[in-house]
């Protein structure tokens, strides 16, 4: 029995609204009024869903969970891929594997996680680099990420908003600079503006 009451995340394309719940994703077509459901019955084996990202150019939904598991729903190929790299990584404490936010940019899905930022290549569904942006390159909770004016921004727990040029070496934590020390919990872009939400 599945509950579709509690919404965890929403994404949209030209026709569909994609909604993530705790253990499923459904697509509501605004024109036909039809609903498609992705759950364990038809191959989506992920629970504790926390966030959703939609890659329009690739027609892929990227699903993140509280334990680090990632699923890619390839809508064009009608396939579901499960990536357990983060979930299985013993060097990351279990309580830091949560996927907080997924942002799509320039062929990658960027995962803001409990330990840092990990890039996922959308053309072949493989993980790329991981950025540890905290002071000293330590693991820390990244609550959200956003891209704006050729820069990457991150809401970093206990450090505020940090930014780095996308043309710099993002792996080097020295290239990430604090622009505000507030307790930021969410970042997004809208109407050519960078928008942040603080805990208050």
Kinemage of the C-alpha trace (Angstrom):
@kinemage 1
@onewidth
@group {chain A} dominant
@subgroup {mainchain}
@vectorlist {calphas} color= white
{ca unk a 1} P 0.000 0.000 0.000
{ca unk a 2} L 1.434 3.330 -1.036
{ca unk a 3} L 0.653 6.778 0.270
{ca unk a 4} L 0.588 9.542 -2.328
{ca unk a 5} L -0.455 12.216 0.140
{ca unk a 6} L 2.810 13.710 1.352
{ca unk a 7} L 4.640 15.569 -1.400
{ca unk a 8} L 8.435 15.614 -1.117
{ca unk a 9} L 9.335 17.416 -4.355
{ca unk a 10} L 7.825 18.653 -7.629
{ca unk a 11} L 9.281 19.049 -11.128
{ca unk a 12} L 7.642 19.961 -14.431
{ca unk a 13} L 8.096 19.706 -18.176
{ca unk a 14} L 5.938 20.968 -21.066
{ca unk a 15} L 3.150 18.470 -20.413
{ca unk a 16} L 3.657 16.752 -17.073
{ca unk a 17} L 3.933 17.617 -13.423
{ca unk a 18} L 6.184 15.115 -11.634
{ca unk a 19} L 5.541 14.586 -7.947
{ca unk a 20} L 7.724 12.633 -5.523
{ca unk a 21} L 6.254 11.028 -2.435
{ca unk a 22} L 8.065 8.952 0.202
{ca unk a 23} L 8.412 5.814 -1.939
{ca unk a 24} L 7.036 6.634 -5.385
{ca unk a 25} L 6.922 9.207 -8.177
{ca unk a 26} L 3.875 10.028 -10.228
{ca unk a 27} L 3.433 12.075 -13.385
{ca unk a 28} L 0.249 14.041 -13.979
{ca unk a 29} L -0.373 15.073 -17.597
{ca unk a 30} L -1.992 18.519 -17.576
{ca unk a 31} L -3.583 17.990 -20.986
{ca unk a 32} L -4.839 14.397 -20.953
{ca unk a 33} L -5.428 14.439 -17.150
{ca unk a 34} L -3.816 10.973 -17.021
{ca unk a 35} L -1.482 9.843 -14.268
{ca unk a 36} L 1.550 7.546 -14.541
{ca unk a 37} L 2.954 6.044 -11.365
{ca unk a 38} L 6.497 4.799 -10.758
{ca unk a 39} L 6.847 2.561 -7.693
{ca unk a 40} L 8.316 -0.800 -6.674
{ca unk a 41} L 5.612 -2.613 -8.638
{ca unk a 42} L 6.930 -1.261 -11.949
{ca unk a 43} L 10.614 -1.040 -11.077
{ca unk a 44} L 11.301 2.054 -8.939
{ca unk a 45} L 13.039 0.458 -5.961
{ca unk a 46} L 13.737 3.452 -3.737
{ca unk a 47} L 12.188 4.680 -0.521
{ca unk a 48} L 12.731 7.607 1.791
{ca unk a 49} L 12.610 9.890 -1.260
{ca unk a 50} L 13.785 13.401 -0.415
{ca unk a 51} L 14.181 15.250 -3.705
{ca unk a 52} L 13.643 15.183 -7.454
{ca unk a 53} L 15.390 16.689 -10.464
{ca unk a 54} L 14.214 16.774 -14.083
{ca unk a 55} L 16.687 16.927 -16.974
{ca unk a 56} L 14.592 18.246 -19.859
{ca unk a 57} L 17.230 17.692 -22.568
{ca unk a 58} L 17.649 14.052 -21.538
{ca unk a 59} L 14.030 13.346 -20.524
{ca unk a 60} L 15.293 11.900 -17.257
{ca unk a 61} L 13.948 12.188 -13.733
{ca unk a 62} L 16.609 11.894 -11.036
{ca unk a 63} L 15.322 10.728 -7.661
{ca unk a 64} L 17.301 11.140 -4.437
{ca unk a 65} L 16.702 9.523 -1.055
{ca unk a 66} L 17.553 9.892 2.609
{ca unk a 67} L 20.037 6.973 2.522
{ca unk a 68} L 22.010 8.044 -0.558
{ca unk a 69} L 20.300 5.819 -3.108
{ca unk a 70} L 19.667 7.475 -6.469
{ca unk a 71} L 17.271 6.357 -9.199
{ca unk a 72} L 17.149 7.637 -12.767
{ca unk a 73} L 13.826 7.309 -14.548
{ca unk a 74} L 14.653 7.478 -18.265
{ca unk a 75} L 11.294 8.553 -19.706
{ca unk a 76} L 12.459 8.357 -23.338
{ca unk a 77} L 13.824 4.801 -23.044
{ca unk a 78} L 11.188 3.685 -20.520
{ca unk a 79} L 13.898 2.353 -18.195
{ca unk a 80} L 14.815 2.859 -14.553
{ca unk a 81} L 18.431 2.829 -13.373
{ca unk a 82} L 19.439 2.449 -9.728
{ca unk a 83} L 22.726 3.925 -8.521
{ca unk a 84} L 23.871 2.744 -5.098
{ca unk a 85} L 27.398 4.236 -5.129
{ca unk a 86} L 26.721 6.772 -2.363
{ca unk a 87} L 24.601 4.331 -0.356
{ca unk a 88} L 27.383 1.698 -0.482
{ca unk a 89} L 30.339 4.026 0.200
{ca unk a 90} L 31.766 3.074 3.584
{ca unk a 91} L 33.881 6.251 3.864
{ca unk a 92} L 30.694 8.333 4.172
{ca unk a 93} L 28.817 8.009 7.495
{ca unk a 94} L 25.251 6.748 7.004
{ca unk a 95} L 23.789 9.881 8.585
{ca unk a 96} L 25.514 12.042 5.937
{ca unk a 97} L 24.324 10.220 2.797
{ca unk a 98} L 21.019 12.080 2.420
{ca unk a 99} L 20.389 13.734 -0.966
{ca unk a 100} L 19.012 17.174 -0.099
{ca unk a 101} L 18.617 18.768 -3.515
{ca unk a 102} L 19.225 17.986 -7.203
{ca unk a 103} L 20.018 20.693 -9.744
{ca unk a 104} L 20.455 20.080 -13.491
{ca unk a 105} L 23.152 22.096 -15.253
{ca unk a 106} L 25.170 21.641 -18.458
{ca unk a 107} L 24.746 17.878 -18.838
{ca unk a 108} L 25.092 17.037 -15.151
{ca unk a 109} L 22.794 16.492 -12.192
{ca unk a 110} L 24.411 18.073 -9.135
{ca unk a 111} L 23.485 16.419 -5.862
{ca unk a 112} L 23.604 18.507 -2.685
{ca unk a 113} L 24.184 15.893 0.009
{ca unk a 114} L 24.974 15.511 3.680
{ca unk a 115} L 28.706 15.325 2.893
{ca unk a 116} L 29.265 17.612 -0.120
{ca unk a 117} L 28.267 18.056 -3.758
{ca unk a 118} L 28.438 15.145 -6.200
{ca unk a 119} L 28.097 15.446 -9.971
{ca unk a 120} L 26.201 12.826 -11.995
{ca unk a 121} L 26.744 12.640 -15.766
{ca unk a 122} L 23.408 12.511 -17.554
{ca unk a 123} L 24.663 11.086 -20.851
{ca unk a 124} L 25.803 7.781 -19.305
{ca unk a 125} L 24.290 7.796 -15.765
{ca unk a 126} L 27.699 7.650 -14.053
{ca unk a 127} L 29.017 9.684 -11.147
{ca unk a 128} L 31.702 12.299 -11.758
{ca unk a 129} L 33.551 14.517 -9.291
{ca unk a 130} L 32.637 15.259 -5.689
{ca unk a 131} L 33.243 18.692 -4.170
{ca unk a 132} L 33.966 19.031 -0.459
{ca unk a 133} L 33.434 22.765 -0.107
{ca unk a 134} L 33.705 23.185 3.674
{ca unk a 135} L 36.700 24.786 5.378
{ca unk a 136} L 39.614 22.374 5.097
{ca unk a 137} L 37.771 20.241 2.537
{ca unk a 138} L 35.864 18.411 5.263
{ca unk a 139} L 32.557 16.605 4.745
{ca unk a 140} L 29.632 18.854 5.631
{ca unk a 141} L 25.917 19.139 4.962
{ca unk a 142} L 25.081 20.993 1.735
{ca unk a 143} L 21.433 21.950 1.969
{ca unk a 144} L 21.003 23.348 -1.527
{ca unk a 145} L 22.883 24.376 -4.679
{ca unk a 146} L 22.171 26.757 -7.563
{ca unk a 147} L 23.878 28.110 -10.677
{ca unk a 148} L 23.795 31.826 -11.458
{ca unk a 149} L 25.995 34.117 -13.602
{ca unk a 150} L 28.586 31.396 -14.315
{ca unk a 151} L 28.974 30.667 -10.627
{ca unk a 152} L 27.908 27.784 -8.426
{ca unk a 153} L 26.341 28.626 -5.084
{ca unk a 154} L 25.941 26.285 -2.118
{ca unk a 155} L 24.004 26.619 1.141
{ca unk a 156} L 26.538 25.121 3.552
{ca unk a 157} L 25.573 24.163 7.089
{ca unk a 158} L 27.325 26.319 9.723
{ca unk a 159} L 29.141 28.309 7.022
{ca unk a 160} L 26.441 30.176 5.057
{ca unk a 161} L 26.300 30.666 1.301
{ca unk a 162} L 29.522 29.864 -0.556
{ca unk a 163} L 30.223 30.420 -4.234
{ca unk a 164} L 32.821 29.432 -6.809
{ca unk a 165} L 33.278 30.225 -10.481
{ca unk a 166} L 32.288 27.291 -12.690
{ca unk a 167} L 35.520 27.947 -14.623
{ca unk a 168} L 37.636 27.311 -11.516
{ca unk a 169} L 38.702 23.979 -10.020
{ca unk a 170} L 35.586 23.213 -7.964
{ca unk a 171} L 37.339 20.300 -6.253
{ca unk a 172} L 39.691 22.755 -4.490
{ca unk a 173} L 37.824 24.050 -1.422
{ca unk a 174} L 40.015 27.176 -1.485
{ca unk a 175} L 38.080 28.326 -4.567
{ca unk a 176} L 34.831 28.438 -2.559
{ca unk a 177} L 34.231 31.773 -0.814
{ca unk a 178} L 31.602 32.736 1.752
{ca unk a 179} L 29.297 35.554 0.627
{ca unk a 180} L 26.906 35.464 3.609
{ca unk a 181} L 27.200 33.734 6.982
{ca unk a 182} L 23.436 33.343 7.557
{ca unk a 183} L 21.618 30.047 8.091
{ca unk a 184} L 20.469 29.496 4.505
{ca unk a 185} L 18.329 26.430 3.817
{ca unk a 186} L 17.331 26.791 0.160
{ca unk a 187} L 18.636 28.337 -3.058
{ca unk a 188} L 16.970 28.639 -6.442
{ca unk a 189} L 16.893 30.804 -9.538
{ca unk a 190} L 13.784 32.497 -10.901
{ca unk a 191} L 13.167 35.377 -13.320
{ca unk a 192} L 16.924 35.940 -13.728
{ca unk a 193} L 17.455 36.277 -9.987
{ca unk a 194} L 19.188 34.126 -7.390
{ca unk a 195} L 16.780 33.548 -4.510
{ca unk a 196} L 17.618 32.206 -1.062
{ca unk a 197} L 15.526 31.178 1.930
{ca unk a 198} L 16.873 31.435 5.482
{ca unk a 199} L 15.813 29.329 8.454
{ca unk a 200} L 13.918 32.287 9.932
